[in-house]
């Protein structure tokens, strides 16, 4: 079995940054998925699928972001990094309002604040 080297604090911080970048990339991919899905179902053919630029772009972004996530998992604490991924829900909610003009209700705002509070709490516990 290979010897596992302890990650340095700098590597752990870089892992957190990589996950935050992943959440942003994944959140940008989500509206592209929605736009692509709407176009795809208007032209539900294989050719329609492979020429659906928003959908393909969203998939490429998500794949690239997933590579970042995998690299981050090498040095970060799983119990800190995985909850950070929930930040993508926050970014998607914001982008949905900006791009699709969805309504941000008080209950949605409360949910977003709950996610941010949970992530902040876990982040602080992971730094000890």
N, C-alpha and C positions, 0 to 999 in steps of 0.2 A: 504494500500500500504506500502511495507517495506521501512524503512529509508535507504537511500543510504549514506554510509560513504565516505568521501573524501579520495582519495588515497594519500599516502605519496609520496614524491619525490623518495624515495628508491623503492617503489612499481612501480612507473611509469618507472624508469630506468630498473627494472627487466622485466617489460612488453616489453620494447623495445628490450632488450637482447633476450627474448623468441621469439619475432618475427624474429629477425635476425637468430636465430638458426632454426626457422621454414623455413626460406627462403633457408638455406643451405640443410636442410633435403628434402624439396620439390624439390630442384634442383638435388639432388642425385637420387631422385625417377624418374625424367623425363627420363634420359638415360635408366634406368631399364624398364620403360614403353615402350620405343622404341624397345629395345632389345626383350622384351617379346612379343610385338605386332608382330614383324617380325617372331618370332618362332611360335606364336599362329596361324597366317594365313597359316603357313606351315602345321599345324596339327589342323584344325578348328573343334574340337570336345569338348564336355564338359570335357572329361578326359584331353585333351590337355590344356584346360584352367586352371583346378585346379592343374595341374602338372607343369605349366609354372613358374619356380622358379623366374626368373627375374621380371616377371609381378606381382606375388604375393608379392615378396619382396618390389617392388616399391609401391604397394598398402598399404602394412603394414607401410612402412616409411611415406607415405603421411597421413595415418590415425593418426599415432603417432604425426606427425608434426601438424596436425589439432587440436589435443588435446592441444598442446602447444599454438597454436593461440587462441583457445577459452579461455584458462586460462589467456593469456596476455590481452585479451579484457576486462577482469574484472577491471583492474587497469589503463590501458593506454588510451590515447586519440585516439578515432577512426580516427580523421583527421590526426594524425601522424602515427599511426600503419598501416593503410591500404596502404598508399603509400609506406611504407617500404617493403611491400610484393612484390612490383615490382622488388626488388633486386634479386628475384629468377630468373628473366629473364637474369640478368647479369651473375649469376652463371651458368645457363644453357648454355649460349653462350660460356663461358669459357670451361665448361665440353664437349661441342659438338666439340670444336677444339681439346681438349686433347684425347677424347675417339673415336670420329668418324672421326677425321681428316678433319672436315669441314673448309672451308676457312673463315678467318676473314677479310672482306673487309673494306675499309675506311668508307663506309656508315654505316656498322654495328658498327664499333668502335664509330662513331659519335652518333649513337643511344644509345649505352651503356653509353657513357659520358653524354648524355642528361638525361637518367634515373638517373644516379648517381647525377648529378647536381640538378635535381628536388627533389630527396630524401633528399639531404643535405639542400636545401632551406627550405623544409617543416619541417625537423628536427630542424633547427634553429628557425623557427617561433613557433614551439611547445614548445620550452624550455623557452619562455618568459612569 
